[in-house]
Amino acid sequence: MAKNIRGNNDGENGENDSYTITGRGVVDRGTLVNEVEQGKHPNHHVVNINGEDYVRSNPDRTTGNNVNKE
C-alpha cells in the first residue's frame, strides 16, 4: 500500500505513463491502475480521461500527497 505516488509526466503530452512509488520505484500506468482497482492503494482512485485510465489521490487537505504535486 502506497501513501505517496508521484506521476512522472512522461507521456507524449505530459500525461502520466508511469508513476513513482516511494520505496518501490517506477511503476507503469497499467500496473498501477490494476492495483488501485484491486484496492491495494486505498488512498487513491482511477479516473478515465479521453478513454485512458489514470491514478489520482483521494482529495484531502494535504497538497503534498497529491499525485502530481511536489
Backbone as ProteinMPNN parsed JSONL, in Angstrom:
{"seq_chain_A": "MAKNIRGNNDGENGENDSYTITGRGVVDRGTLVNEVEQGKHPNHHVVNINGEDYVRSNPDRTTGNNVNKE", "coords_chain_A": {"N_chain_A": [[0.847, -1.177, 0.0], [0.688, 2.075, -0.99], [1.503, 5.3, 0.198], [2.464, 7.621, -0.872], [2.361, 8.519, -4.117], [3.747, 9.451, -7.109], [3.15, 11.122, -10.122], [4.824, 10.777, -13.215], [4.741, 12.388, -15.446], [5.474, 11.623, -18.059], [4.409, 11.006, -20.512], [3.42, 11.437, -23.985], [2.06, 13.913, -24.191], [2.585, 14.997, -21.738], [1.139, 13.539, -19.943], [0.692, 10.996, -17.392], [2.463, 8.235, -17.923], [3.78, 6.56, -16.368], [4.402, 6.0, -12.871], [5.944, 6.988, -9.784], [6.637, 5.264, -6.878], [7.372, 5.704, -3.563], [10.022, 3.945, -2.153], [9.573, 1.786, -3.762], [9.87, 2.384, -6.468], [9.675, 2.998, -10.039], [6.557, 2.492, -11.611], [4.55, 1.174, -14.16], [1.724, 2.715, -15.789], [-0.54, 1.044, -16.395], [-0.182, -1.192, -14.692], [-0.312, 0.037, -12.167], [-2.889, 1.155, -12.233], [-4.425, -1.218, -12.255], [-3.708, -2.238, -9.717], [-4.768, -0.258, -8.025], [-7.484, -0.488, -8.628], [-7.905, -2.992, -7.563], [-7.874, -2.418, -4.936], [-5.485, -2.092, -3.581], [-4.208, 0.265, -3.004], [-5.574, 2.206, -1.047], [-5.909, 4.972, -0.68], [-6.189, 6.143, -3.091], [-7.642, 6.551, -6.397], [-9.137, 5.661, -9.583], [-9.337, 7.475, -12.582], [-10.982, 8.166, -15.657], [-9.866, 9.553, -18.54], [-10.452, 10.834, -21.61], [-10.735, 8.2, -22.597], [-8.609, 6.85, -21.436], [-7.226, 5.348, -18.523], [-6.207, 6.717, -15.423], [-4.313, 7.204, -12.408], [-5.28, 8.797, -9.44], [-4.903, 10.681, -6.417], [-6.954, 10.42, -3.515], [-8.966, 13.16, -2.521], [-7.812, 15.375, -0.012], [-6.831, 17.491, 2.733], [-4.148, 17.926, 2.466], [-1.828, 19.009, 0.239], [0.628, 18.006, -0.49], [0.616, 15.253, -0.841], [-0.655, 14.667, -3.168], [-1.002, 13.233, -6.447], [0.301, 14.618, -8.621], [1.726, 16.668, -7.38], [4.372, 18.361, -5.752]], "CA_chain_A": [[0.0, 0.0, 0.0], [1.499, 3.284, -1.121], [0.948, 6.561, 0.677], [2.897, 8.669, -1.785], [2.527, 8.122, -5.506], [4.035, 10.627, -7.925], [3.058, 10.986, -11.567], [6.099, 11.132, -13.842], [4.519, 13.292, -16.587], [6.38, 11.119, -19.089], [3.686, 10.681, -21.734], [3.613, 12.301, -25.15], [1.531, 15.257, -23.912], [2.791, 15.289, -20.33], [0.339, 12.686, -19.075], [1.478, 10.028, -16.628], [2.555, 6.871, -18.435], [4.314, 5.787, -15.246], [4.34, 6.662, -11.565], [6.996, 6.583, -8.859], [6.17, 4.977, -5.53], [8.481, 5.755, -2.621], [10.448, 2.645, -1.665], [9.313, 0.752, -4.771], [10.409, 2.815, -7.751], [8.774, 3.344, -11.136], [5.531, 1.502, -11.941], [3.828, 1.64, -15.34], [0.348, 3.143, -15.524], [-1.467, -0.096, -16.415], [0.009, -1.972, -13.471], [-0.806, 0.793, -11.023], [-4.353, 1.225, -12.356], [-4.937, -2.508, -11.794], [-3.526, -2.339, -8.27], [-5.729, 0.638, -7.379], [-8.804, -1.098, -8.802], [-7.954, -4.143, -6.666], [-7.908, -1.919, -3.564], [-4.166, -2.172, -2.958], [-3.789, 1.621, -2.623], [-6.899, 2.739, -0.702], [-5.971, 6.439, -0.693], [-6.146, 6.542, -4.498], [-8.734, 6.086, -7.241], [-8.864, 5.694, -11.019], [-10.181, 8.344, -13.396], [-10.87, 7.908, -17.09], [-9.775, 10.805, -19.289], [-10.337, 10.563, -23.043], [-10.599, 6.768, -22.835], [-7.424, 6.309, -20.758], [-7.316, 5.342, -17.065], [-5.093, 7.311, -14.689], [-4.43, 7.141, -10.953], [-5.325, 10.072, -8.73], [-5.046, 10.536, -4.974], [-8.222, 10.89, -2.983], [-8.797, 14.515, -2.008], [-7.731, 15.687, 1.411], [-6.347, 18.856, 2.962], [-2.707, 17.985, 2.275], [-1.49, 19.005, -1.175], [1.893, 17.321, -0.698], [0.479, 13.833, -1.17], [-1.385, 14.516, -4.419], [-0.19, 12.527, -7.441], [1.155, 15.497, -9.413], [2.201, 17.792, -6.567], [5.63, 18.134, -5.033]], "C_chain_A": [[0.895, 1.244, 0.0], [0.768, 4.486, -0.542], [1.286, 7.685, -0.282], [3.167, 8.091, -3.165], [2.705, 9.395, -6.313], [3.888, 10.301, -9.401], [4.339, 11.476, -12.206], [5.963, 12.067, -15.039], [5.385, 12.907, -17.785], [5.675, 10.683, -20.374], [3.916, 11.719, -22.816], [3.163, 13.74, -24.908], [1.651, 15.622, -22.44], [1.92, 14.48, -19.395], [1.25, 11.676, -18.373], [1.39, 8.65, -17.279], [3.161, 5.955, -17.384], [4.248, 6.661, -13.993], [5.509, 6.176, -10.732], [6.391, 6.424, -7.479], [7.393, 4.919, -4.63], [8.773, 4.354, -2.088], [10.246, 1.512, -2.656], [9.902, 1.113, -6.121], [9.32, 3.09, -8.765], [7.851, 2.169, -11.453], [4.767, 2.025, -13.149], [2.349, 1.872, -15.006], [-0.615, 1.966, -15.45], [-1.39, -0.936, -15.152], [-0.589, -1.249, -12.274], [-2.329, 0.931, -11.059], [-4.968, -0.08, -11.848], [-4.831, -2.654, -10.281], [-4.531, -1.461, -7.524], [-7.131, 0.046, -7.482], [-8.987, -2.322, -7.909], [-7.951, -3.727, -5.195], [-6.576, -1.941, -2.849], [-3.639, -0.812, -2.505], [-5.052, 2.405, -2.268], [-7.008, 4.264, -0.687], [-5.962, 6.999, -2.105], [-7.331, 5.962, -5.248], [-8.331, 6.232, -8.701], [-9.854, 6.643, -11.685], [-9.948, 8.0, -14.858], [-10.931, 9.237, -17.813], [-9.524, 10.443, -20.749], [-10.062, 9.087, -23.336], [-9.4, 6.107, -22.193], [-7.614, 6.403, -19.249], [-6.03, 5.889, -16.449], [-5.366, 7.204, -13.194], [-4.398, 8.551, -10.388], [-5.419, 9.778, -7.239], [-6.422, 11.028, -4.559], [-8.014, 12.262, -2.369], [-8.702, 14.549, -0.485], [-7.133, 17.078, 1.545], [-4.855, 19.016, 2.703], [-2.378, 17.928, 0.789], [-0.233, 18.191, -1.464], [1.774, 15.873, -1.069], [-0.355, 13.613, -2.421], [-0.455, 13.976, -5.504], [0.752, 13.444, -8.195], [1.625, 16.731, -8.666], [3.489, 17.415, -5.889], [5.443, 18.414, -3.577]], "O_chain_A": [[1.739, 1.425, 0.878], [-0.429, 4.668, -0.762], [0.485, 8.598, -0.483], [4.077, 7.284, -3.354], [1.897, 10.317, -6.208], [4.441, 9.31, -9.877], [4.889, 12.493, -11.783], [6.973, 12.498, -15.595], [5.96, 13.773, -18.445], [6.293, 10.052, -21.232], [4.537, 12.755, -22.578], [3.81, 14.68, -25.369], [0.9, 16.464, -21.946], [1.946, 14.696, -18.183], [2.422, 11.527, -18.721], [0.36, 7.981, -17.193], [3.073, 4.732, -17.487], [4.064, 7.876, -14.058], [6.012, 5.073, -10.947], [5.721, 7.323, -6.97], [8.336, 4.176, -4.898], [7.867, 3.66, -1.625], [10.7, 0.393, -2.417], [10.384, 0.24, -6.842], [8.179, 3.38, -8.403], [8.285, 1.021, -11.551], [4.374, 3.192, -13.172], [1.811, 1.295, -14.061], [-1.429, 1.898, -14.529], [-2.415, -1.344, -14.606], [-1.291, -1.853, -11.462], [-2.983, 0.834, -10.021], [-5.935, -0.047, -11.087], [-5.76, -3.14, -9.635], [-5.082, -1.876, -6.505], [-7.887, 0.081, -6.51], [-10.114, -2.652, -7.539], [-8.019, -4.578, -4.307], [-6.535, -1.821, -1.625], [-2.711, -0.752, -1.698], [-5.551, 3.179, -3.084], [-8.121, 4.791, -0.682], [-5.752, 8.196, -2.298], [-7.952, 5.0, -4.796], [-7.314, 6.849, -9.017], [-11.05, 6.619, -11.395], [-8.853, 7.593, -15.246], [-11.921, 9.964, -17.717], [-8.513, 9.826, -21.083], [-9.26, 8.759, -24.21], [-9.187, 4.91, -22.386], [-8.105, 7.414, -18.745], [-4.924, 5.572, -16.887], [-6.519, 7.123, -12.771], [-3.595, 9.386, -10.803], [-5.954, 8.743, -6.841], [-6.984, 11.935, -5.173], [-6.977, 12.504, -1.752], [-9.422, 13.842, 0.22], [-6.951, 17.768, 0.542], [-4.347, 20.138, 2.72], [-2.622, 16.909, 0.142], [-0.053, 17.73, -2.591], [2.737, 15.293, -1.571], [-0.73, 12.477, -2.712], [0.748, 14.237, -5.478], [1.912, 13.083, -8.398], [1.896, 17.755, -9.293], [3.675, 16.264, -5.493], [6.386, 18.281, -2.797]]}, "name": "protein", "num_of_chains": 1, "seq": "MAKNIRGNNDGENGENDSYTITGRGVVDRGTLVNEVEQGKHPNHHVVNINGEDYVRSNPDRTTGNNVNKE"}
